[in-house]
């Protein structure tokens, strides 16, 4: 029989978006309601916790390895590891005007990058109504993120578990509030 041992006692309010960074040997995750990013160096056991001014839904690794792209409560931002600075990004594109449904408890939530590096992000509706959209985000200029709505997806309440098939041709995500797994062709 195997014994399970906790790597760290983190006492998260809502821990999500766990990801491994093979460049640094660190395991990272967010505590959404705690407004924190946790970075655990597996080799040393050192846990770094950084607090932010609003809830973090998810993040994506950037190619440079020096920053993360956050999907935050109210928009997108870069987080720089060396300085712990947060840089809110200018957001353009057809999806930006539709980013959140307009109630105070709605926010961006889970997201993952597709095979070509676009950050695909969903949200959660604070009134628990099915009116969420999925967004595809990519950079057109440094510091400017183009946000577009992915067409053909039924509105949902809470997007989670975003992922792609190995060939990149199918996208999956769950509406965890309605307990439904969605999948569809992705190009």
WONORMO-V304772 format. One record per residue. N is the residue number from 1. RES is the residue in three letters. OMEGA is omega in whole degrees, -180 to 180 (none if undefined). NEAR is the number of other C-alpha atoms within 8 Angstrom. Layout:
n/res/omega/near
N/RES/OMEGA/NEAR
N/RES/OMEGA/NEAR
//
This chain:
n/res/omega/near
1/UNK/-180/2
2/UNK/175/3
3/UNK/179/4
4/UNK/-180/4
5/UNK/177/4
6/UNK/175/5
7/UNK/-177/4
8/UNK/173/4
9/UNK/-173/5
10/UNK/176/4
11/UNK/179/4
12/UNK/172/7
13/UNK/179/8
14/UNK/-178/9
15/UNK/-178/9
16/UNK/174/10
17/UNK/179/11
18/UNK/-179/8
19/UNK/179/7
20/UNK/175/8
21/UNK/-177/10
22/UNK/178/6
23/UNK/-176/6
24/UNK/-176/6
25/UNK/-178/10
26/UNK/174/12
27/UNK/-176/12
28/UNK/174/13
29/UNK/178/12
30/UNK/166/16
31/UNK/-171/15
32/UNK/-176/13
33/UNK/175/9
34/UNK/178/10
35/UNK/-175/13
36/UNK/169/14
37/UNK/178/12
38/UNK/176/12
39/UNK/-179/11
40/UNK/174/11
41/UNK/-174/12
42/UNK/-177/9
43/UNK/-176/5
44/UNK/-175/5
45/UNK/-179/7
46/UNK/177/7
47/UNK/176/8
48/UNK/179/7
49/UNK/180/8
50/UNK/179/8
51/UNK/-178/8
52/UNK/-175/8
53/UNK/177/5
54/UNK/-176/7
55/UNK/176/12
56/UNK/178/19
57/UNK/-178/17
58/UNK/178/14
59/UNK/175/12
60/UNK/176/11
61/UNK/175/9
62/UNK/-177/9
63/UNK/-177/4
64/UNK/-176/5
65/UNK/-177/8
66/UNK/-178/8
67/UNK/174/11
68/UNK/170/13
69/UNK/-180/12
70/UNK/162/13
71/UNK/-173/16
72/UNK/-179/15
73/UNK/-173/12
74/UNK/-179/6
75/UNK/-174/10
76/UNK/-178/11
77/UNK/168/12
78/UNK/170/12
79/UNK/-178/12
80/UNK/-177/11
81/UNK/-172/9
82/UNK/-174/5
83/UNK/-175/5
84/UNK/179/8
85/UNK/177/7
86/UNK/180/8
87/UNK/177/7
88/UNK/-175/8
89/UNK/171/11
90/UNK/-177/7
91/UNK/180/11
92/UNK/176/10
93/UNK/-176/9
94/UNK/-177/9
95/UNK/-175/11
96/UNK/-180/11
97/UNK/-178/6
98/UNK/-169/8
99/UNK/-180/8
100/UNK/-175/11
101/UNK/173/9
102/UNK/174/5
103/UNK/-169/9
104/UNK/-177/5
105/UNK/177/7
106/UNK/-180/14
107/UNK/172/13
108/UNK/-176/17
109/UNK/-171/17
110/UNK/178/15
111/UNK/176/16
112/UNK/176/11
113/UNK/174/10
114/UNK/-173/11
115/UNK/-180/6
116/UNK/173/5
117/UNK/175/7
118/UNK/179/10
119/UNK/-179/12
120/UNK/-170/13
121/UNK/172/15
122/UNK/-179/15
123/UNK/173/16
124/UNK/179/13
125/UNK/-176/17
126/UNK/177/10
127/UNK/178/7
128/UNK/175/9
129/UNK/-179/8
130/UNK/178/8
131/UNK/179/9
132/UNK/178/15
133/UNK/172/13
134/UNK/-176/11
135/UNK/174/13
136/UNK/-174/12
137/UNK/175/12
138/UNK/-178/10
139/UNK/173/9
140/UNK/176/7
141/UNK/177/6
142/UNK/179/6
143/UNK/-180/7
144/UNK/-177/11
145/UNK/177/14
146/UNK/-177/12
147/UNK/179/14
148/UNK/176/11
149/UNK/174/11
150/UNK/-176/9
151/UNK/171/4
152/UNK/-180/4
153/UNK/178/7
154/UNK/178/5
155/UNK/-176/8
156/UNK/177/12
157/UNK/-175/16
158/UNK/180/15
159/UNK/178/16
160/UNK/172/12
161/UNK/178/9
162/UNK/177/14
163/UNK/-175/9
164/UNK/174/11
165/UNK/-178/9
166/UNK/179/5
167/UNK/177/6
168/UNK/-175/11
169/UNK/179/10
170/UNK/176/11
171/UNK/178/13
172/UNK/166/13
173/UNK/179/12
174/UNK/163/13
175/UNK/-173/14
176/UNK/178/10
177/UNK/-179/7
178/UNK/178/7
179/UNK/-179/7
180/UNK/172/7
181/UNK/178/8
182/UNK/171/8
183/UNK/-177/8
184/UNK/177/7
185/UNK/-178/7
186/UNK/179/7
187/UNK/none/4
//
